[in-house]
Amino acid sequence: MVAFLAHLTNAGVTDNSGAGLMRQVKRQFPGFIEGMLQRSTAEARRLGRKVGLRPGPGETYQDLPVVKLPKEAHQCVSVLAAKLTKAIYFKRTSAIFPIDGGIMFQWFTNAQKMEHGRIVLLDAISHFAAMSAPKRRSGKDLTDQFDYKYSVGESGELHMLQVVFGDVFGFVTIFSQVPGRLESIEEGIEKAHPTLRRPFRFLSTRAALPSCSPEDRQAAKPVAPP
């Protein structure tokens, strides 16, 4: 699922590997592809205008490469975020992330950049120091496909991971190996700012591994592409 999302562009899935991934997604997540494309005329118009796209001659708003992301996509990216966060924590510290550690998560798609001209979340945290080694395989630079930045607080108890998959989507996790550390921060913010919207949500070992049932598709949340 995540590999399929990473192959989406403003022109759709255009290469052979992307087509193969689409077939696998159709087999493993029946109805997902159809759910991405099911948009009423009014919904297609709203989504297109939101990201600044207009139909060309002979086209309608439903012809634009703007799709919805059904709930399965959000669930699968959550699973990826939890696993990748723990893997990079291990890579950086040589320690296994504890099962009672805390992870907060938010992800975004290229729709936000199309709408605002930037990824708001990445801009907001751009002042944090980050370490990012070149991503290479067989001598080839992979940064244009996948990149991440990792930063850690002076106490070593708070960590941040910024991940991007090309120009398609990415996520940010804030995490701590100390049980209750993030919860105490969240509680303090809630007391000081009770009406403030929370951009991050918590991931845990159990919560990050939901099943993707057919009923989930009924709760699809409309967003612009990938």
C-alpha positions as CSV (number, residue, x, y, z in Angstrom):
1,M,0.0,0.0,0.0
2,V,2.7,2.5,1.0
3,A,4.8,1.7,-2.0
4,F,1.8,2.2,-4.2
5,L,1.1,5.6,-2.6
6,A,4.8,6.6,-3.1
7,H,4.5,5.9,-6.9
8,L,1.6,8.3,-7.3
9,T,2.3,11.6,-9.0
10,N,0.2,14.4,-10.4
11,A,0.0,12.3,-13.6
12,G,-1.0,9.1,-11.8
13,V,0.9,5.9,-11.8
14,T,3.1,6.0,-14.8
15,D,5.8,3.3,-14.6
16,N,5.6,-0.5,-14.8
17,S,6.5,-1.1,-11.1
18,G,3.6,1.3,-10.2
19,A,1.2,-0.7,-12.3
20,G,2.3,-3.9,-10.6
21,L,1.8,-2.4,-7.2
22,M,-1.7,-1.3,-8.3
23,R,-2.6,-4.9,-9.1
24,Q,-1.3,-6.0,-5.7
25,V,-3.3,-3.3,-3.9
26,K,-6.4,-4.3,-5.8
27,R,-5.9,-7.9,-4.6
28,Q,-5.0,-7.2,-1.0
29,F,-7.4,-4.2,-0.5
30,P,-10.5,-4.9,-2.6
31,G,-12.3,-1.7,-3.5
32,F,-9.5,0.6,-2.4
33,I,-8.6,1.9,-5.9
34,E,-12.3,2.4,-6.7
35,G,-12.7,4.3,-3.4
36,M,-10.0,6.7,-4.4
37,L,-11.8,7.6,-7.6
38,Q,-15.4,7.7,-6.4
39,R,-16.1,11.5,-6.3
40,S,-19.3,13.3,-7.1
41,T,-19.1,16.2,-9.5
42,A,-19.3,18.7,-6.7
43,E,-16.7,16.9,-4.7
44,A,-14.3,16.7,-7.6
45,R,-14.8,20.4,-8.3
46,R,-14.1,21.3,-4.6
47,L,-11.0,19.1,-4.4
48,G,-9.7,20.4,-7.7
49,R,-10.2,24.1,-6.7
50,K,-8.6,23.4,-3.3
51,V,-5.3,22.5,-4.8
52,G,-5.5,25.0,-7.6
53,L,-6.2,22.7,-10.5
54,R,-8.6,23.5,-13.4
55,P,-9.8,21.2,-16.2
56,G,-8.3,21.8,-19.6
57,P,-10.2,22.0,-22.9
58,G,-12.5,19.0,-23.2
59,E,-12.0,17.9,-19.6
60,T,-14.2,18.0,-16.5
61,Y,-13.2,18.3,-12.8
62,Q,-13.6,14.5,-12.5
63,D,-10.8,14.1,-15.1
64,L,-8.3,15.8,-12.8
65,P,-5.7,13.7,-10.9
66,V,-7.2,14.5,-7.5
67,V,-8.2,11.5,-5.5
68,K,-9.6,10.6,-2.0
69,L,-7.6,8.6,0.4
70,P,-9.8,5.9,2.0
71,K,-9.2,5.0,5.6
72,E,-6.9,2.0,4.7
73,A,-4.3,4.5,3.5
74,H,-4.2,6.3,6.8
75,Q,-4.0,3.0,8.7
76,C,-1.1,1.6,6.5
77,V,0.9,4.8,6.7
78,S,0.5,4.7,10.5
79,V,1.9,1.2,10.6
80,L,4.8,2.3,8.4
81,A,5.5,5.4,10.7
82,A,5.6,3.2,13.8
83,K,7.9,0.6,12.3
84,L,10.2,3.1,10.6
85,T,10.5,5.3,13.7
86,K,11.5,2.3,15.8
87,A,14.0,1.1,13.1
88,I,15.7,4.4,12.8
89,Y,15.8,4.8,16.6
90,F,17.6,1.5,16.8
91,K,20.0,2.5,13.9
92,R,20.9,5.7,15.8
93,T,21.0,4.4,19.4
94,S,21.7,0.6,19.0
95,A,18.8,0.2,21.5
96,I,15.4,-1.4,20.9
97,F,12.6,1.1,21.3
98,P,10.6,0.0,24.4
99,I,7.1,-1.2,24.0
100,D,5.8,1.4,26.5
101,G,7.6,4.2,24.8
102,G,5.5,6.9,23.2
103,I,5.2,8.0,19.5
104,M,3.1,10.9,18.2
105,F,2.5,11.1,14.5
106,Q,1.2,13.3,11.6
107,W,1.4,12.7,7.9
108,F,0.8,14.9,4.8
109,T,0.5,14.5,1.1
110,N,1.6,16.7,-1.8
111,A,-1.9,18.2,-1.8
112,Q,-0.8,20.5,1.0
113,K,2.1,21.8,-1.0
114,M,-0.2,22.4,-4.0
115,E,-2.7,24.2,-1.8
116,H,-0.3,26.3,0.3
117,G,2.9,26.3,-1.8
118,R,4.7,24.5,1.1
119,I,4.3,21.7,3.7
120,V,3.2,23.7,6.7
121,L,4.4,21.1,9.3
122,L,7.9,20.9,7.8
123,D,8.2,24.6,7.8
124,A,7.1,24.8,11.4
125,I,9.9,22.5,12.5
126,S,12.6,23.5,10.1
127,H,14.6,25.2,12.8
128,F,15.2,22.0,14.6
129,A,18.8,20.6,14.1
130,A,18.7,17.4,12.1
131,M,21.1,14.8,10.9
132,S,20.6,13.2,7.5
133,A,23.1,11.0,5.9
134,P,22.9,10.4,2.1
135,K,20.6,7.6,1.1
136,R,22.3,5.3,-1.4
137,R,21.9,1.9,-2.9
138,S,24.4,0.3,-5.2
139,G,26.1,3.7,-5.5
140,K,22.8,5.5,-6.5
141,D,21.6,8.5,-4.6
142,L,18.0,7.7,-3.4
143,T,17.3,11.1,-1.8
144,D,14.7,12.0,-4.5
145,Q,12.8,8.8,-3.6
146,F,13.2,8.6,0.2
147,D,14.8,10.9,2.7
148,Y,14.7,11.4,6.5
149,K,16.0,13.8,9.1
150,Y,16.5,12.7,12.7
151,S,17.0,15.0,15.7
152,V,17.2,14.5,19.4
153,G,16.9,16.8,22.4
154,E,19.8,17.5,24.7
155,S,18.5,15.2,27.4
156,G,18.2,12.3,24.9
157,E,14.6,11.8,25.9
158,L,12.8,13.5,23.0
159,H,13.3,12.6,19.4
160,M,11.9,13.8,16.1
161,L,11.8,12.0,12.7
162,Q,11.0,13.8,9.5
163,V,10.4,11.5,6.5
164,V,9.5,12.3,2.9
165,F,8.8,9.9,0.0
166,G,9.8,12.0,-3.1
167,D,7.3,14.7,-3.8
168,V,4.3,12.5,-2.9
169,F,3.9,12.3,0.9
170,G,5.7,12.2,4.2
171,F,5.2,12.2,7.9
172,V,6.7,13.5,11.2
173,T,6.9,11.5,14.4
174,I,7.9,12.9,17.9
175,F,8.8,10.1,20.2
176,S,10.3,9.2,23.6
177,Q,11.7,6.0,25.0
178,V,10.7,7.2,28.5
179,P,7.2,6.0,29.4
180,G,4.7,8.8,29.9
181,R,7.1,11.6,28.7
182,L,5.0,12.6,25.7
183,E,1.7,12.2,27.6
184,S,2.9,14.6,30.3
185,I,3.8,17.2,27.6
186,E,0.4,16.7,26.0
187,E,-1.4,17.1,29.3
188,G,0.5,20.3,30.0
189,I,-0.5,21.7,26.6
190,E,-4.1,20.8,27.1
191,K,-4.2,22.5,30.5
192,A,-2.5,25.7,29.2
193,H,-4.5,25.7,25.9
194,P,-7.7,23.7,26.2
195,T,-9.1,24.8,22.8
196,L,-5.9,24.3,20.8
197,R,-6.2,21.8,18.0
198,R,-3.8,18.9,18.3
199,P,-1.9,18.2,15.0
200,F,-0.4,15.0,16.2
201,R,-2.0,11.7,17.4
202,F,-0.5,8.9,19.4
203,L,0.7,5.6,17.9
204,S,1.2,2.5,20.0
205,T,2.0,-1.1,19.3
206,R,-1.6,-2.1,19.4
207,A,-3.2,1.0,17.9
208,A,-0.7,1.1,15.0
209,L,-1.7,-2.3,13.7
210,P,-5.5,-2.1,12.9
211,S,-7.1,-4.4,10.4
212,C,-8.3,-3.0,7.1
213,S,-11.8,-4.2,6.9
214,P,-14.4,-3.5,4.1
215,E,-16.4,-1.4,6.7
216,D,-13.4,1.0,7.0
217,R,-14.1,2.2,3.5
218,Q,-17.4,3.6,4.6
219,A,-15.5,6.2,6.7
220,A,-13.3,7.4,3.9
221,K,-12.0,10.9,4.4
222,P,-11.8,13.1,1.3
223,V,-8.3,14.6,0.7
224,A,-6.5,15.7,-2.4
225,P,-3.8,13.6,-4.0
226,P,-1.0,12.0,-4.1
